[in-house]
Amino acid sequence: MKKINKVKIEINGKKFLIKPKMTLKDVITKYKISTKKVAIEINQKIVDKQNLQKIKIKNLDKIEIVHFIGGG
């Protein structure tokens, strides 16, 4: 029987297990995270949202998603 490995990641401080070879876009879609009015950082580097499909998630990646809130 073929062993399915899982990749450990962290999103905003919470730990998750995902399938190998997922992209950042796949993860955002899976967890229903809106990309409007947010900044996305992976391993302390800000990500251009146009490149979400190109970024492959690796084991122990740390993703931070910050939502912008208006106010005064």
QUILIN-V217143 format. One record per pair of residues at least 12 apart in sequence whose ideal C-beta (glycine too) atoms are under 10 Angstrom apart, sorted by the first residue. I is the first residue (numbers start at 1). J is the second residue. D is the distance in whole Angstrom. If there is no record, write none. Layout:
i/j/d
I/J/D
I/J/D
This chain:
i/j/d
4/19/8
4/20/8
5/17/10
5/19/9
5/20/6
5/59/9
6/18/7
6/19/7
6/20/7
6/59/9
7/19/7
7/20/5
7/21/8
7/22/7
7/27/10
7/56/10
7/57/6
7/58/7
7/59/5
7/60/8
7/61/8
8/58/10
8/59/6
8/60/6
8/61/9
9/22/9
9/24/10
9/27/7
9/42/9
9/57/6
9/58/8
9/59/8
9/60/7
9/61/5
9/62/7
9/63/6
10/60/8
10/61/7
10/62/5
10/63/7
10/64/9
11/27/7
11/28/9
11/31/7
11/33/8
11/42/10
11/61/9
11/62/8
11/63/5
11/64/8
11/65/7
12/33/9
12/62/9
12/63/7
12/64/6
12/65/6
12/66/9
12/67/10
13/62/9
13/64/8
14/31/10
14/63/10
16/30/9
16/31/8
16/63/9
18/30/7
18/31/9
18/57/7
18/59/10
18/61/10
19/57/9
20/56/9
20/57/9
20/58/9
20/59/9
21/56/7
21/57/8
21/58/10
22/55/10
22/56/8
22/57/5
23/51/10
23/52/7
23/53/5
23/54/7
23/55/6
23/56/6
23/57/7
24/40/7
24/42/7
24/47/7
24/49/9
24/51/8
24/52/5
24/53/8
24/54/8
24/55/4
24/56/8
24/57/6
24/61/9
24/63/7
25/49/9
25/51/9
25/52/4
25/53/5
25/54/9
25/55/8
25/57/10
26/52/9
26/53/8
26/55/10
26/56/9
26/57/8
27/42/10
27/52/9
27/55/9
27/57/6
27/61/9
27/63/7
28/40/8
28/49/9
28/52/7
28/63/9
28/65/8
29/52/9
31/63/10
31/65/9
33/63/9
33/65/6
33/67/10
34/65/9
34/67/8
35/49/6
35/52/7
35/65/9
36/49/10
36/67/9
36/68/9
37/66/10
37/67/6
37/68/5
37/69/8
37/70/9
38/64/10
38/65/5
38/66/6
38/67/5
38/68/7
39/64/8
39/65/7
39/66/5
39/67/8
39/68/7
40/52/8
40/55/9
40/63/7
40/64/7
40/65/5
40/66/8
41/62/8
41/63/7
41/64/4
41/65/8
41/66/8
42/55/7
42/57/8
42/58/9
42/61/6
42/62/7
42/63/5
42/64/8
42/65/10
43/58/9
43/60/9
43/61/6
43/62/6
43/63/8
43/64/9
44/62/8
44/64/8
46/64/9
46/66/10
47/63/9
47/64/10
47/65/10
